[in-house]
Amino acid sequence: HEFIVHRRKNKKTATGRVAKDCEMKTLFVIPDGILAEASQKEREAWEQNQHPITHTVVSYQPPPDVREKDVLVLADGNGNGRRFQVQGIENPGGNSLYAIYYVLERMDVYGN
């Protein structure tokens, strides 16, 4: 599956709290993402770190600058699609040849 990477921009409110300002499409694309539901063991481990996950995305051609809190959009061809917030990234080989993205599917995160 092809995932389009969106970067979230934040702003401070009048009271000093951080709030989402907008979401911008980046030039980064994950062309070969393999989406899978996270195992129960993975879910529990991430939940203990206060970063719940629902899925993993594996890429053998990872773009260089995907960050935590970015949103991966699995496009459906109509400009819509499922959205996944990146909670963590693992580089198992240490050589950036592939990556595992630990993501939380979000129904309430929409781009501007």
ZISULMO-V629595 format. One record per pair of residues at least 24 apart in sequence whose ideal C-beta (glycine too) atoms are under 8 Angstrom apart, sorted by the first residue. I is the first residue (numbers start at 1). J is the second residue. D is the distance in whole Angstrom. If there is no record, write none. Layout:
BEGIN
I;J;D  I;J;D
END
This chain:
BEGIN
1;33;5  1;34;7  1;35;6  1;74;6  2;29;6  2;30;7  2;31;6  2;32;8  2;33;7  2;74;8  2;75;7  3;29;7  3;30;4  3;33;5  3;57;7  3;72;4  3;73;6  3;74;6  3;75;8  3;84;8  4;28;8  4;29;6  4;72;7  4;73;5  4;75;6  5;29;7  5;30;7  5;63;7  5;66;6  5;70;6  5;71;8  5;72;6  5;73;8  6;70;7  6;71;4  6;72;8  6;73;6  6;111;6  7;67;8  7;70;6  7;71;8  8;69;6  8;70;7  8;71;6  22;111;8  22;112;4  23;71;6  23;109;7  23;110;8  23;111;4  23;112;6  24;111;8  24;112;8  25;111;7  26;65;8  26;70;8  28;63;4  28;64;8  28;65;6  28;66;6  29;63;7  30;57;7  30;59;5  30;61;7  30;62;7  30;63;6  30;66;8  30;72;7  30;101;8  31;59;8  31;61;6  32;59;6  32;60;5  32;61;5  33;57;5  33;58;7  33;59;5  33;72;7  33;74;8  33;101;8  34;58;4  34;59;7  35;74;7  38;102;7  42;102;7  46;87;6  46;88;7  46;102;6  51;87;4  51;88;6  51;102;8  51;104;8  52;87;7  52;104;6  53;87;5  53;88;8  53;102;5  53;103;6  53;104;5  54;84;8  54;103;7  54;104;5  54;105;5  55;84;6  55;103;5  55;104;8  55;105;6  56;100;6  56;101;7  56;102;6  56;103;7  57;84;7  57;100;7  57;101;4  57;103;6  58;98;7  58;99;7  58;100;5  58;101;8  59;98;6  59;99;5  59;101;7  60;97;7  60;98;5  61;98;8  62;96;7  62;98;6  62;99;4  64;96;7  66;99;8  66;101;7  71;106;7  71;109;6  71;111;7  72;101;7  72;103;6  73;111;7  83;107;8  83;109;5  83;110;7  85;109;6
END
